[in-house]
Amino acid sequence: MAQRWIVRWLALGLVVVAPFAETACAADAAAGVLAEIASTGVFRVGLRNDVRPFAYVDEVGRRAGFCVDMALLLTAKLSEYAGRPVEMVAVPITSTNRLDKVASGEAMIEMGASTHNAARDVVVDFSLPYFLSETSFMVRASGGIAGLADLAGKTVCATRGTSNLPALEAAVADGRVPAAGIEIADSHEQGVKWLRDGKVDAYFTDTVLLQSQRASWPKPADFAVVQESIHTEPYGWILPENDSDWRDFVDNFLIWTLEATCAGQIFVLSELGILSACRDGAWRVFDAIYDKWFGPLSVTPVVRSAEFDALLAAMQRPDVLEVWPGSAGK
């Protein structure tokens, strides 16, 4: 029953935000997110429209991406915990309002390409990391730019509200990026458009986002991703402050995906349309979903570094399979 809610949401590509008062949000937040989900059967997830392959709206208007698949799977486990069908409701967010959306309670979690850093930790919390990202840049292939040194006298760009912007500003200030100036875009889409239109010479953001964007264009050869990194950071899912039960649930969910095998989750993975990503029943659920969006046959192949694999291995805890997700009634 719970999975039917999820599949219906995915098939229709719905973007639904139920109206609710700010005071109600505060009251619900005080009770805790898990208690609210168990009581209402509603799970509000902040999702971006433009960060392929993590979370985006595809050509026919459906939400898709690694984080969307993970959100659907998390919804299924929340249904199991609550003992009732839980409906996933998408809350559209942007790079500039994502922290506010979660801090205010409008979204219970943001699942997208968000870097966990100290400045953001002041107003929100984060899950365990699920991805390691590098800040690099994309250029027009005809521009003669092959590395950071070639940006001397050029105009570069990053998006407001991202960690890439302060990383770029620092790199320009210390001379690693010898650019003449920085243009600040209001969205990822705007920054990419400025690059295509020639307003800027290089657009800086996460390497995987650049690779995915380039691969989606009709003439990808007209652009090049220069993988000369200026910054490396972990991605985490944004959570509200001071709700340890909810943070523990989300962290244990991520650990569960690293431990659970596809063979043991055939029904739910099939219902969510993820089962086809499992090449082997012994594959872990996380690896299957990762391979779907970042594997060698995906649109955006990303080779997992030794550092990333070591990070994921350090987070694993086999006992999660025995005790999680538990029950709201216990």
Secondary structure, DSSP 8 states (H G I E B T S, - for coil): -HHHHHHHHHHHT--------HHHHHHHHHH-HHHHHHHH-EEEEEE-SEETTTEEE-TTS-EESHHHHHHHHHHHHHHHHHTS--EEEEEE--TTTHHHHHHTTSSSEE-SS-B--HHHHTT-EE-S--EEEEEEEEEEGGG---SGGGGTT-EEEEETTSTHHHHHHHHHHTTSS--SEEEEESSHHHHHHHHHHTS-SEEEEEHHHHHHHHHHSS-GGGEEEEEEEEEEEEE--EE-TT-HHHHHHHHHHHHHHHH-BGGGGHHHHHHTT-GGG-SSTTSBHHHHHHHHHHSTTSSS-----HHHHHHHHHH--TTHHHH-S--TT-
